[in-house]
Amino acid sequence: MCGRYSLTTPVEALARLFGFAERPNLLPRVNIAPGQEVAVLRADEAGTRHFAWLRWGLVPSWAKDEKIGYRMINARAESVAEKPAFRAAFRKRRCLVLADGFYEWRAEKGGKQPYRITLADGRPFAFAGLWESWENAGAERPLESCTIVTTVANARLRALHDRMPVILEGADGEAWLDPATPAAAARTLLRPFAVEETTYYPVSRRLNSPAVDDPSLLAPTAGEVPPPDASSSAPPDVPEREPRLL
């Protein structure tokens, strides 16, 4: 799964890399948590990318209460096309959630230890996401929210967790955003990212509290780093994704 992540890359660098015109006030965030506003890219019918702030935790259009969003922070790739909460968004409202790292926890002596996971060269990236608009009769405007799609973890990250967010780059990200991409083709993009492109290290347990969000959380802490799970590989029907640069 993906329950916390970071986005500390300056907005100008993100705009150049991901090709959007807006320049939002994007402050560095180390400990992004569900229920918060997150940085997302969407494409209009002409294919032009636009930046948007969406609440993390998808609220389906048919929901009676927005609190359902706290149970919808992730969508499983295996069922995203069929599950009622996600299937309409999967067909029509795909997005990219901007990030430069994410976290997983591992049970160790003394409690759960968080690990920061990044791409090997530290570059920013995007998660495959879905978004929805929810009408609330008492609100001035609809609530727009999103979820992050997850898949089986690659062999390296299985030392920490059996799931990982889907990371999309280059042509894959373009296809995911393109409203003309059929659902069947979009589903083929939902695979683990390449093992050699991912790395991780332990960070402070202060990260456990979503109220703590400062740059010191990015620093590695002392402790043994679990080795990659060399005994297994991705299931044969979910091959690992080759990295593609923007």
C-alpha positions in Angstrom: 0.0 0.0 0.0 1.0 3.7 0.1 -0.1 5.6 3.2 2.5 8.4 3.4 4.8 10.0 0.9 6.8 13.2 0.2 7.1 16.0 -2.4 10.0 18.3 -1.8 11.0 19.1 -5.4 10.7 22.8 -6.3 7.7 23.7 -8.5 9.8 25.0 -11.4 11.6 21.7 -11.7 8.3 19.8 -11.5 6.7 22.0 -14.2 9.7 21.4 -16.6 9.7 17.7 -16.0 6.0 17.0 -16.1 4.9 19.7 -18.6 2.3 21.9 -16.8 1.9 25.6 -17.1 0.5 26.5 -13.6 2.9 27.7 -10.9 1.1 26.9 -7.6 2.5 27.7 -4.2 4.1 24.3 -3.6 5.9 24.1 -0.3 8.2 21.2 0.5 6.3 18.4 2.3 8.0 15.5 3.9 5.1 13.6 5.5 2.0 13.8 3.3 -0.9 11.9 4.9 -4.4 10.8 3.9 -7.0 13.5 4.1 -4.6 16.2 3.0 -4.6 18.2 -0.2 -2.1 16.7 -2.6 -0.5 17.8 -5.9 -2.0 16.1 -9.0 -1.8 16.4 -12.8 -4.9 15.9 -14.9 -5.3 16.2 -18.7 -8.2 18.0 -20.5 -9.9 16.6 -23.6 -7.2 18.2 -25.8 -4.5 16.4 -23.8 -3.1 19.5 -22.1 -1.8 18.8 -18.6 -3.1 20.9 -15.7 -2.0 21.1 -12.0 -4.7 20.6 -9.4 -5.0 20.2 -5.6 -7.1 17.2 -4.6 -7.9 15.6 -1.3 -6.2 12.3 -0.8 -8.8 9.6 -0.2 -11.3 9.1 -3.1 -14.9 9.9 -2.4 -17.1 8.2 -5.1 -19.8 10.4 -6.7 -22.5 8.1 -5.2 -21.1 8.3 -1.6 -23.5 9.5 1.1 -20.6 10.6 3.4 -17.2 12.1 2.5 -15.6 10.1 5.4 -15.6 7.1 3.0 -12.5 8.7 1.5 -10.3 7.6 4.4 -10.9 4.0 3.3 -10.1 4.8 -0.3 -6.6 6.1 -0.2 -5.4 3.2 -2.4 -6.9 1.3 -5.2 -5.6 -2.2 -6.1 -4.5 -2.6 -9.7 -6.0 -6.1 -9.8 -9.5 -4.9 -9.1 -9.5 -1.2 -10.1 -11.5 -1.8 -13.3 -14.3 -3.7 -11.5 -14.6 -2.3 -8.0 -17.6 0.1 -7.8 -15.7 2.8 -6.0 -13.1 3.1 -8.7 -14.3 1.7 -12.0 -15.8 4.9 -13.4 -12.8 6.9 -12.5 -10.5 4.3 -14.0 -12.3 4.7 -17.3 -12.7 8.5 -17.4 -10.7 10.2 -14.6 -7.1 9.1 -14.4 -4.4 11.4 -12.9 -0.8 11.5 -11.9 0.1 12.1 -8.2 3.4 14.0 -7.9 6.0 12.6 -5.5 9.7 12.2 -4.8 9.6 9.5 -2.1 7.2 7.3 -0.2 7.3 5.3 3.1 6.7 1.8 4.3 6.9 0.3 7.8 8.6 -2.9 8.9 8.1 -4.6 12.3 11.4 -4.6 14.1 12.7 -4.7 17.7 11.3 -1.7 19.5 8.3 -1.2 17.2 7.5 -0.4 13.6 10.4 1.2 11.7 9.6 3.5 8.8 11.7 3.3 5.6 11.9 6.0 2.9 11.7 4.6 -0.7 13.0 6.7 -3.6 14.2 6.2 -7.1 17.9 5.4 -7.2 18.9 8.8 -8.6 16.6 10.8 -6.4 14.5 12.2 -9.3 10.8 13.0 -8.7 8.2 10.7 -10.2 4.4 10.2 -10.3 2.0 7.6 -9.0 -0.8 6.3 -11.1 -3.9 7.9 -9.6 -7.7 8.2 -10.0 -9.9 11.2 -9.2 -13.6 11.9 -8.5 -15.9 14.8 -7.9 -18.5 14.5 -5.1 -21.5 16.8 -4.8 -22.4 17.9 -1.3 -25.7 19.9 -1.1 -24.3 22.0 1.8 -21.0 22.9 0.1 -20.3 25.8 -2.3 -18.4 23.6 -4.7 -17.9 19.8 -5.3 -15.2 18.0 -3.4 -12.5 16.7 -5.7 -10.5 13.8 -4.3 -8.0 11.1 -5.5 -6.6 7.7 -4.8 -3.2 6.1 -5.5 -3.1 2.8 -7.5 -1.0 0.0 -6.0 0.4 -3.3 -7.3 2.6 -6.1 -6.1 5.9 -5.0 -4.8 9.1 -5.6 -6.8 11.7 -8.0 -5.4 13.6 -5.2 -3.7 10.7 -3.6 -1.9 9.2 -6.9 -0.8 11.7 -6.8 2.1 9.4 -4.0 3.4 5.9 -4.7 2.1 4.1 -6.9 -0.4 2.6 -3.9 -2.2 3.9 -0.7 -3.8 2.4 2.2 -5.6 2.4 2.1 -9.4 5.0 4.6 -10.7 4.6 5.9 -14.2 7.1 7.8 -16.3 7.5 9.0 -19.9 5.2 7.4 -22.5 3.4 5.4 -19.8 2.5 8.5 -17.9 1.2 10.1 -21.1 -0.9 7.1 -21.9 -2.3 7.0 -18.4 -3.4 10.6 -18.6 -4.7 10.5 -22.1 -8.6 10.2 -22.0 -8.4 8.4 -25.3 -6.4 5.5 -23.9 -8.8 2.5 -23.5 -9.3 1.0 -20.1 -7.8 -2.3 -21.3 -4.6 -0.5 -22.4 -4.4 1.6 -19.2 -4.6 -1.6 -17.2 -1.4 -3.0 -18.8 0.5 0.0 -17.3 -0.2 -1.1 -13.7 3.0 -3.0 -12.9 5.8 -2.9 -10.4 8.6 -0.5 -11.1 12.1 -1.8 -12.1 14.1 -3.2 -9.1 17.3 -1.5 -10.0 15.5 1.9 -10.1 14.3 1.7 -6.5 16.2 2.1 -3.2 15.3 2.6 0.5 16.8 3.5 3.9 15.5 3.8 7.5 14.3 7.2 8.8 13.2 8.6 12.1 10.2 7.0 13.9 8.9 10.6 14.4 7.5 10.1 10.9 4.8 7.9 12.5 2.9 11.0 13.4 1.4 12.9 10.5 1.6 16.1 12.5 5.4 16.0 12.2 6.6 17.3 8.8 10.1 18.7 8.7 13.2 18.1 6.6 15.0 16.2 9.3 12.7 13.3 8.6 14.5 12.7 5.4 17.9 11.9 7.1 18.9 8.2 7.3 19.0 6.8 10.8 21.3 4.2 12.2 20.2 0.6 11.9 20.4 -2.5 9.7 18.8 -2.1 6.3 17.0 -5.3 5.3 18.3 -6.8 2.1 16.1 -7.2 -1.0 14.0 -10.3 -1.2 16.2 -12.3 -3.5 14.2 -15.5 -3.0 11.2 -14.4 -5.1 10.3 -12.3 -8.1 7.2 -10.6 -9.5 4.4 -13.0 -10.4 4.7 -14.0 -14.1 1.5 -12.2 -15.1 2.8 -8.9 -13.5 6.3 -8.3 -15.0 8.3 -5.5 -13.5 8.3 -2.2 -15.4 11.3 -1.0 -17.3 12.1 2.6 -16.3 11.3 5.2 -18.9 12.6 8.8 -18.6 10.5 11.8 -19.4 
